[in-house]
Structure formats: structure tokens, C-alpha cells
Amino acid sequence: MKSAVLLLAALAFGAAAAPVPNPALAVPAKAAGPALPGEPVELKTLDGWALKAAFAPAQPGKMTLLLLHGTGQRKEDWKRLAFPLVRAGYGVMAVDLRGHGESRMSPSGEELSWKKLSATRAANDYADMSRDAEAAVAWLAGQGVPEDSIGLIGAEVGGSVAVRYAAVHSKAPLVVMLSPGMAWQEVLTVNALRALKRPIPTPILMVYSEADKRSSKETPILYAFAKGAVGDRHAALIAVPQERGTRMFKAQRALVGQIIDWLGNPIAPDVPALSTGPLTGGTTTTRDHFIQMTGDKTLIDDTGTPSPSVQSGDDD
């Protein structure tokens, strides 16, 4: 009994001696910043999808960039590029493509995740994402943004969607493809690249990672097609060591600046032709790389461009 009384007394003394927090000295929690620049936007596609997006307007005289993410991703994955673009004066619209992020309300009224989207040649929900890009451009045009000032930047299948959109909308001023592929989610790109051959070619930038087994093999081939369509001055290529798609921005911090620099001057200056022989230091030209990949020189035409036969069944 005595020990119990002593224990209660000790506890009471400890409680009385405990310091009382001073609210005036409390450090306020740091508020989380916005996930993306701009304001939320709702879009509606012609085939009935309800899409969510974020839009920040451009400074006068600057382009607006439509940002299209990859499979299983969402608009917020563009944050490492979107904020620097806005600081540089560019407008941005990042879209949750159908079945992704907050854009899961299908035309039937049911929620549909990207995991349930179809990706076959016969029925391809990913190929239909071109309509998502069209809905975004239509909304921007309704806000007074000229269509010929709306460029497209896409990652993985988003890059495929971007180049396919540009193939049938000649006013698109440029395209950037992160981790290009010949058929991400069965969305074919070779014919779309060929379609960029116009009286005024559409500039295109391709960015890939050397650690990405698929894109590192396919990008040099796609780049050769791009150069064959738009010419050397309108095509550019950047290789980084690691990651894929928007994750390359975290692994390679300088990449954001390189892309912004290219956006400011997407057409290379006209310079005298250089030697077409192999580059020194063990580096190979695109033509040499293609021959290594295919083992067949007959698939290269006189201009060094791969023949259309390298991608069978690409008539889409």
C-alpha cells in the first residue's frame, strides 16, 4: 500500500514538473507547394471522355506546350519540367490522359483505370488519346491561344500520341519525344514521322536514355526516319545515361535546360556539310547503328535513311 502511494506521488510530481509547450514558440508546418503551375481545367473529348488538366498561360510572344505523360502516369509527373517552362515564359497544359490520374470517367459513366485500357491493333484506347490532345488544343484555342503556337511534349506513349497528332495537324510548331518507341502500347510512329515532311517541316527533338534497353535501340532508327522527313536542321537528338520518360529529369538535372534551349531555337543553323564517315572515338553514326541493329545494309537508301520496310505492318 505504501509503495503504491509513493508511486502515485512520483507520477503526480512528474506531471507537474513537465514543461508546458509555448504556442508562440511552435514552428509552423511548411505548406506544400502546388503540384503543377497554373489552374485546374476540365476537358471533354469528342468521344465522351472527361479529362482533368492544369493550365498556366504563356507570356506574350511565347509558345504553349501540351504535356502528355506515359502509361500509368499522371500530369503531376511533369512538375520538374513544367515549373521551369513557366519561369522561362512558356505556357503549359499538363493533361491526365484517359484512364489516368483524375481522368477516369469513361463515356459510359463508369470509372475506368488505365490498367483496363485496350492496346491492340484492332481496338486501341492509347491511339485514341490523340483525341485527348485535340480536346486540349481546342480548349486552348477557345482561350485565344493560336494553334500554331501550341507545341507538344510527350513521354513514352505520350510521345507517340504527340507525333501522331502533329502528323495530321500541320499547325503544330514542334514535337518533343521522351523515350521514343516504334510501338508503345501498339501506337505506331514511323508513318507519323514520315508525315512531318512538309513544305515547312515540323521540328522534332528526341530524348532517350542509354540505360533504356528498348528506347536506346529504337530511337536511333526513329531519328533516322525523322531526319529523312524533316531534314538535319529540323531534327535533334539527346542521349542521357539513365531512366526513362519524365524520370529522366530527376536523373539528369541538366536535361530540363537542354530542352528549354532547344525550344528557343528548334531549327539548327545552316552550316557546311561535314564528313559522312564514322565519327572518331568509337562513336557510330545513326546509319552505322542501324546496320548494327539490323545487319542489313540493303535497308539503307542513298541518303542514309532506313527503308520503310524496316517496320512491317506500320500502315496505321
C-alpha positions as CSV (number, residue, x, y, z in Angstrom):
1,M,0.0,0.0,0.0
2,K,2.8,2.4,1.0
3,S,4.7,1.7,-2.3
4,A,1.5,2.4,-4.3
5,V,1.1,5.8,-2.6
6,L,4.7,6.6,-3.3
7,L,4.3,5.7,-7.0
8,L,1.2,7.9,-7.4
9,A,3.1,10.7,-5.7
10,A,6.0,10.4,-8.1
11,L,3.8,10.3,-11.1
12,A,1.9,13.4,-9.9
13,F,5.2,15.2,-9.3
14,G,6.5,14.3,-12.8
15,A,3.3,15.5,-14.4
16,A,3.5,18.8,-12.5
17,A,7.2,19.3,-13.5
18,A,6.7,18.6,-17.2
19,P,7.2,21.7,-19.3
20,V,4.2,23.2,-20.9
21,P,4.6,23.9,-24.7
22,N,4.6,27.6,-25.6
23,P,2.4,28.1,-28.7
24,A,4.3,31.3,-29.5
25,L,7.5,29.2,-30.0
26,A,5.9,26.5,-32.1
27,V,7.4,26.2,-35.6
28,P,4.5,26.2,-38.2
29,A,4.4,23.3,-40.6
30,K,5.7,24.2,-44.1
31,A,2.8,24.4,-46.5
32,A,3.1,22.1,-49.5
33,G,3.6,23.9,-52.8
34,P,1.3,23.3,-55.8
35,A,1.8,20.1,-57.7
36,L,1.8,21.9,-61.0
37,P,1.8,25.6,-62.1
38,G,-1.5,27.1,-63.2
39,E,-5.1,26.4,-62.5
40,P,-7.2,23.2,-62.9
41,V,-9.1,22.7,-66.2
42,E,-11.8,20.3,-67.3
43,L,-11.8,19.0,-70.9
44,K,-14.3,16.9,-72.9
45,T,-13.2,14.8,-75.8
46,L,-15.3,14.2,-78.9
47,D,-15.7,10.6,-77.9
48,G,-17.0,11.5,-74.5
49,W,-14.1,11.2,-72.0
50,A,-14.0,13.8,-69.2
51,L,-10.4,14.9,-68.7
52,K,-8.6,16.8,-66.0
53,A,-5.7,19.2,-66.8
54,A,-3.7,22.1,-65.4
55,F,-3.0,25.2,-67.4
56,A,-0.6,28.1,-66.9
57,P,-0.7,30.8,-69.7
58,A,2.3,31.9,-71.7
59,Q,4.0,35.3,-71.6
60,P,3.4,37.4,-74.7
61,G,5.2,36.0,-77.7
62,K,5.9,32.6,-76.1
63,M,4.7,29.2,-77.0
64,T,2.4,27.0,-75.0
65,L,3.4,23.4,-74.5
66,L,1.0,20.5,-74.2
67,L,2.4,17.8,-71.9
68,L,1.4,14.2,-72.5
69,H,2.5,11.6,-69.9
70,G,3.3,7.9,-70.3
71,T,1.4,4.7,-69.4
72,G,0.4,4.5,-65.8
73,Q,1.5,8.1,-65.1
74,R,-0.3,11.4,-64.5
75,K,0.0,15.1,-65.2
76,E,1.9,15.7,-62.0
77,D,4.9,13.7,-63.3
78,W,5.7,16.8,-65.5
79,K,6.4,19.0,-62.4
80,R,10.2,19.0,-62.9
81,L,9.8,20.4,-66.4
82,A,6.5,22.4,-66.1
83,F,7.7,24.9,-63.4
84,P,11.0,25.7,-65.3
85,L,9.0,26.2,-68.5
86,V,6.7,28.7,-66.8
87,R,9.7,30.5,-65.3
88,A,11.1,30.8,-68.9
89,G,7.8,32.4,-70.0
90,Y,6.2,29.3,-71.7
91,G,2.6,28.3,-71.2
92,V,2.0,24.8,-70.2
93,M,-1.0,22.5,-70.2
94,A,-0.5,19.1,-68.5
95,V,-3.3,16.6,-69.1
96,D,-4.3,13.4,-67.3
97,L,-4.9,11.3,-70.4
98,R,-7.9,9.0,-70.5
99,G,-7.8,6.3,-67.8
100,H,-5.1,8.1,-65.9
101,G,-4.9,10.3,-62.8
102,E,-8.1,12.2,-62.4
103,S,-9.3,11.4,-65.9
104,R,-11.1,8.1,-65.2
105,M,-14.7,8.9,-66.1
106,S,-15.4,7.0,-69.3
107,P,-18.1,7.9,-71.8
108,S,-20.3,5.1,-70.3
109,G,-20.2,6.9,-67.0
110,E,-18.1,4.3,-65.2
111,E,-14.6,4.8,-63.8
112,L,-12.0,3.1,-65.9
113,S,-8.4,2.8,-64.9
114,W,-5.5,2.7,-67.4
115,K,-5.0,-1.0,-66.5
116,K,-8.2,-1.8,-68.3
117,L,-7.5,0.2,-71.4
118,S,-7.2,-1.8,-74.7
119,A,-3.9,-1.8,-76.5
120,T,-4.4,-3.9,-79.7
121,R,-4.2,-3.1,-83.4
122,A,-7.9,-3.7,-83.7
123,A,-9.0,-1.5,-80.7
124,N,-6.5,0.8,-79.1
125,D,-7.5,3.2,-76.4
126,Y,-4.0,4.6,-76.4
127,A,-4.2,5.5,-80.1
128,D,-7.4,7.3,-79.3
129,M,-5.5,9.6,-76.9
130,S,-4.9,11.7,-80.0
131,R,-8.5,12.9,-79.2
132,D,-7.3,13.9,-75.8
133,A,-4.7,16.1,-77.4
134,E,-7.3,17.5,-79.8
135,A,-9.6,18.4,-76.8
136,A,-6.7,20.2,-75.1
137,V,-5.8,22.2,-78.2
138,A,-9.5,23.0,-78.8
139,W,-9.8,24.3,-75.2
140,L,-6.6,26.4,-75.6
141,A,-7.8,27.8,-78.9
142,G,-11.0,28.8,-77.2
143,Q,-8.9,30.8,-74.7
144,G,-7.3,32.7,-77.6
145,V,-4.1,30.6,-77.8
146,P,-3.2,30.4,-81.5
147,E,-3.0,26.8,-82.7
148,D,0.3,27.4,-84.4
149,S,1.9,28.3,-81.0
150,I,0.9,25.1,-79.3
151,G,3.8,22.6,-79.2
152,L,3.7,19.1,-77.9
153,I,6.0,17.2,-75.5
154,G,5.2,13.6,-74.7
155,A,6.8,10.8,-72.7
156,E,6.9,7.2,-74.0
157,V,3.4,6.5,-75.4
158,G,2.6,10.2,-74.8
159,G,5.4,11.0,-77.3
160,S,3.8,8.6,-79.7
161,V,0.5,10.4,-79.3
162,A,2.2,13.8,-79.7
163,V,3.9,12.9,-83.0
164,R,0.7,11.3,-84.4
165,Y,-1.2,14.4,-83.5
166,A,1.3,16.6,-85.3
167,A,1.2,14.3,-88.3
168,V,-2.4,15.3,-89.0
169,H,-2.3,18.8,-87.6
170,S,0.2,20.7,-89.6
171,K,-0.1,23.9,-87.4
172,A,1.7,22.1,-84.6
173,P,5.0,24.1,-84.4
174,L,7.2,21.3,-82.9
175,V,7.3,18.0,-81.1
176,V,9.5,16.6,-78.3
177,M,9.5,12.8,-77.7
178,L,11.0,11.5,-74.4
179,S,12.0,7.8,-74.7
180,P,10.5,7.3,-78.2
181,G,9.4,3.9,-79.3
182,M,8.2,2.3,-82.5
183,A,5.1,0.9,-80.9
184,W,4.5,1.8,-77.3
185,Q,1.1,0.2,-76.4
186,E,0.8,-0.6,-80.1
187,V,0.7,3.0,-81.1
188,L,2.9,3.1,-84.2
189,T,5.1,6.1,-85.0
190,V,7.0,5.6,-88.2
191,N,4.3,6.7,-90.6
192,A,3.6,9.7,-88.3
193,L,7.3,10.7,-88.6
194,R,7.1,10.4,-92.4
195,A,4.1,12.7,-92.4
196,L,6.2,15.5,-90.9
197,K,7.8,16.0,-94.3
198,R,6.1,19.2,-95.4
199,P,6.9,22.4,-97.2
200,I,7.6,23.8,-93.8
201,P,9.0,20.8,-91.8
202,T,7.9,20.3,-88.2
203,P,11.0,20.4,-85.9
204,I,11.3,17.4,-83.6
205,L,13.5,16.6,-80.6
206,M,14.1,13.0,-79.4
207,V,15.5,12.3,-75.9
208,Y,16.4,8.8,-74.8
209,S,18.3,7.0,-72.1
210,E,21.2,4.7,-72.9
211,A,20.1,2.5,-70.0
212,D,16.6,2.0,-71.5
213,K,17.0,-1.2,-73.5
214,R,14.0,-0.7,-75.7
215,S,14.2,3.0,-76.4
216,S,18.0,3.0,-76.9
217,K,17.6,0.5,-79.7
218,E,14.6,2.1,-81.4
219,T,15.3,5.8,-81.0
220,P,18.3,5.9,-83.4
221,I,16.1,4.2,-86.1
222,L,13.2,6.6,-85.5
223,Y,15.7,9.5,-85.5
224,A,16.9,8.4,-89.0
225,F,13.3,8.4,-90.2
226,A,12.8,11.9,-88.6
227,K,15.8,13.3,-90.4
228,G,14.7,11.7,-93.6
229,A,11.4,13.5,-93.3
230,V,12.3,17.0,-91.9
231,G,16.0,17.2,-92.6
232,D,19.0,17.5,-90.4
233,R,18.3,21.1,-89.3
234,H,14.8,20.3,-88.0
235,A,15.7,17.1,-86.1
236,A,17.7,16.9,-82.9
237,L,18.7,14.0,-80.6
238,I,19.8,14.0,-76.9
239,A,21.0,10.9,-75.1
240,V,21.2,10.7,-71.3
241,P,22.7,7.9,-69.1
242,Q,19.7,6.7,-67.0
243,E,16.0,6.3,-66.6
244,R,13.0,6.6,-68.9
245,G,10.4,9.2,-69.8
246,T,9.8,12.0,-67.2
247,R,12.0,10.2,-64.7
248,M,15.0,11.3,-66.8
249,F,14.5,14.9,-65.4
250,K,15.4,13.7,-61.9
251,A,18.3,11.5,-63.0
252,Q,19.7,14.2,-65.3
253,R,19.1,17.7,-63.9
254,A,20.7,19.4,-66.9
255,L,18.2,17.9,-69.3
256,V,15.5,20.5,-68.5
257,G,17.8,23.3,-69.5
258,Q,18.8,21.5,-72.7
259,I,15.1,21.1,-73.7
260,I,14.3,24.7,-73.0
261,D,17.3,25.8,-75.0
262,W,16.1,23.7,-77.9
263,L,12.6,25.2,-77.7
264,G,14.1,28.6,-78.0
265,N,15.8,27.6,-81.3
266,P,14.5,24.4,-82.7
267,I,15.9,24.8,-86.1
268,A,19.7,24.4,-86.3
269,P,21.7,27.0,-88.3
270,D,22.6,26.2,-91.8
271,V,26.3,25.1,-91.8
272,P,28.5,23.5,-94.4
273,A,28.2,19.7,-94.7
274,L,30.7,17.7,-92.7
275,S,32.2,14.4,-93.5
276,T,29.8,11.5,-93.6
277,G,32.4,9.0,-92.4
278,P,32.3,7.3,-89.0
279,L,32.9,9.6,-86.0
280,T,36.1,9.2,-84.0
281,G,36.4,7.8,-80.5
282,G,34.3,4.7,-81.2
283,T,31.1,6.5,-81.6
284,T,28.9,5.4,-84.5
285,T,26.7,7.4,-86.8
286,T,22.9,6.7,-87.0
287,R,23.5,4.8,-90.2
288,D,26.2,2.6,-88.6
289,H,24.0,2.0,-85.6
290,F,21.1,0.9,-87.8
291,I,23.3,-1.5,-89.7
292,Q,24.5,-3.0,-86.4
293,M,20.8,-3.4,-85.3
294,T,19.6,-5.0,-88.5
295,G,22.7,-6.5,-90.0
296,D,21.4,-5.5,-93.5
297,K,22.9,-2.6,-95.5
298,T,20.2,-3.0,-98.2
299,L,17.7,-1.4,-95.9
300,I,19.6,1.9,-96.1
301,D,18.8,4.2,-99.0
302,D,21.3,6.5,-100.7
303,T,20.6,9.3,-98.2
304,G,21.4,7.1,-95.2
305,T,17.7,6.7,-94.3
306,P,16.2,3.3,-93.3
307,S,13.9,1.9,-95.8
308,P,10.1,1.8,-95.0
309,S,10.3,-2.0,-94.9
310,V,12.1,-1.9,-91.5
311,Q,8.8,-1.7,-89.7
312,S,6.4,-4.2,-91.1
313,G,2.7,-3.6,-90.8
314,D,3.1,0.0,-89.9
315,D,0.3,1.3,-92.1
316,D,-1.9,2.8,-89.5
